[in-house]
Amino acid sequence: MLGLARSSLYYEPAAETEANLRLMRLIDQEYTAHPCKGSRTLTAWLRQAQGEEVNRKRVQRLMQVMGLEAIYPKPKLTAAAPAHRIYPYLLRKVRIDRPDQVWSTDITYVPLASGFMYLAAIIDWFSRYVIAWRLSNTLEGWFCLEMLDEALRRGRPEVFNTDQGVQFTAQAWTGRLEAAGVAVSMDGRGRCLDNVFVERLWRTVKYEDIYLWRYEAVPQLHQGLGRYFPYYNEERLHQALGYRTPAQVYQEGRKAG
């Protein structure tokens, strides 16, 4: 009756102490603005700029809970899970010139008044069009699989690029893509440009919607994002797209193809 998924209605946001939630909100805003900052820099920023008495160990733990990792080149790649296969990065020097050539996804932390949720989205690289999105109160991979199934019902990319998060290295995820005839690509851990379009999406969503509305509970967050993503796709003009909307570029490109 409310037009909400059952999971969104009944899920309670993940909980932390009020003090930790305050720190997590601060960390999220600073990280969203400057994703190259790691735990050392964020600890110093919290102490000096925000007056928070916090040590690096606590900041590291909260960043781990939030699923945050500083974006910078690293000399050695590490597997997200020992039993999971890591696929090579397929997009180096590849020209992106059409819709459904490359999709990618990522997960971000979303603050609420009394807890937090996780948001995942799939975006088309060429048009910046958001194909599908999901919310969850855990980092378990089921909500990503639901999102992927919805996206594949709408279309199929040639290549799907992700980071090496355990949700995306799991066989349940890669198997779905390979069964659909999609090439799987994974970026190096910490590489700053491999998933840049999703990182830009998170900054836009948070500064234009989540931080402004400061949602109290999961149903309100779900309804708010349900309004924002259609606006982002169909009304918000993008300078990089010649002041057209993602929906215009995506649909025109598919017709031309």
Secondary structure as UniProt FT lines:
FT   HELIX           6..10
FT   HELIX           18..33
FT   TURN            35..36
FT   HELIX           39..48
FT   TURN            49..50
FT   HELIX           56..66
FT   TURN            82..83
FT   TURN            92..93
FT   TURN            99..100
FT   STRAND          102..112
FT   TURN            113..114
FT   STRAND          115..124
FT   TURN            125..127
FT   STRAND          130..136
FT   HELIX           142..154
FT   STRAND          159..162
FT   HELIX           166..169
FT   HELIX           171..179
FT   TURN            180..181
FT   STRAND          183..186
FT   TURN            189..190
FT   TURN            194..195
FT   HELIX           196..205
FT   HELIX           206..210
FT   HELIX           211..213
FT   HELIX           218..234
FT   HELIX           239..241
FT   HELIX           246..256
//
